[in-house]
Amino acid sequence: MLELRPICENCAKPLPNNSNEAMICTYECTFCTECVNQILKNVCPNCGGGFENRPTRPKLQLLKHPATTKEHFRPIDNETFKNKLESYKNIEPRER
């Protein structure tokens, strides 16, 4: 089950369950659309994968299975990320 992490890992923007701006990779790394598009260029800094819109959990299910409150705030290190970005940015996520 998805954790539904509460903030963008890079900029700490709030991303509640009903946010249309939450993007996740296959490992649930969570970033806002602005960071994904402007900084990360659809390359996860942790795994190198691409991003998809995070689904919203229905309200009744959210009562049974609430979103996590644990924040994963790990701003990217531009120098470290630069190499990963160069390696993957021109390869479609499903081909990486």
C-alpha positions in Angstrom: 0.0 0.0 0.0 1.3 3.5 -0.9 2.6 5.5 2.0 1.2 8.8 0.6 4.2 10.8 1.8 3.3 14.3 3.0 5.9 16.5 1.4 8.2 16.9 -1.6 11.5 15.3 -0.8 13.4 18.2 -2.5 11.6 21.4 -1.6 9.3 20.3 1.3 6.1 21.5 -0.4 3.1 20.0 1.3 1.6 17.2 -0.7 -1.5 16.0 1.1 -3.6 13.0 -0.1 -5.7 15.1 -2.4 -2.8 17.0 -4.0 -2.7 17.1 -7.8 0.9 18.0 -7.6 2.3 14.8 -6.0 4.5 12.6 -8.3 6.1 9.3 -7.3 8.6 6.9 -8.8 8.3 3.1 -8.5 9.9 3.2 -5.0 7.4 5.9 -3.8 10.0 8.7 -3.8 7.7 11.7 -3.7 8.3 15.0 -5.4 6.1 17.9 -6.5 5.4 18.5 -10.2 7.5 21.6 -10.2 10.6 19.8 -8.9 10.0 16.8 -11.3 9.6 19.0 -14.3 12.0 21.9 -13.6 14.9 20.3 -11.7 14.7 16.6 -12.0 13.6 16.4 -15.6 11.6 13.2 -14.8 14.7 11.4 -13.4 14.4 10.2 -9.8 17.6 11.3 -8.0 17.4 8.1 -5.8 16.7 5.3 -8.3 17.0 6.9 -11.8 13.4 6.0 -12.7 10.7 8.2 -14.0 7.7 9.7 -12.3 3.9 9.3 -12.5 1.1 11.1 -10.8 0.5 9.8 -7.3 -3.1 8.4 -7.0 -5.5 9.8 -4.4 -6.8 7.4 -1.7 -10.6 7.6 -1.4 -11.7 9.4 1.8 -13.3 6.3 3.4 -10.1 4.2 2.8 -8.0 7.1 4.1 -9.8 6.6 7.5 -8.7 2.9 7.5 -5.3 3.5 6.0 -4.1 7.0 6.7 -1.3 8.7 4.8 2.0 8.6 6.6 3.2 11.6 8.6 6.8 10.7 8.3 8.6 13.3 6.2 11.4 12.3 3.7 13.1 15.7 3.2 16.3 15.0 1.3 17.1 18.0 -1.0 19.1 16.8 -4.0 22.8 17.4 -4.2 23.2 19.1 -7.6 26.7 17.8 -8.2 25.8 14.2 -7.4 22.5 14.4 -9.4 24.2 16.0 -12.4 25.8 12.7 -13.5 22.6 10.7 -13.0 20.6 13.3 -14.9 23.0 13.2 -17.9 22.9 9.4 -18.0 19.1 9.1 -18.0 17.4 12.3 -19.2 17.3 11.4 -22.9 16.1 7.8 -22.2 12.4 7.1 -21.8 11.7 6.0 -18.2 10.4 2.5 -19.4 13.7 2.0 -21.3 16.1 2.9 -18.4 
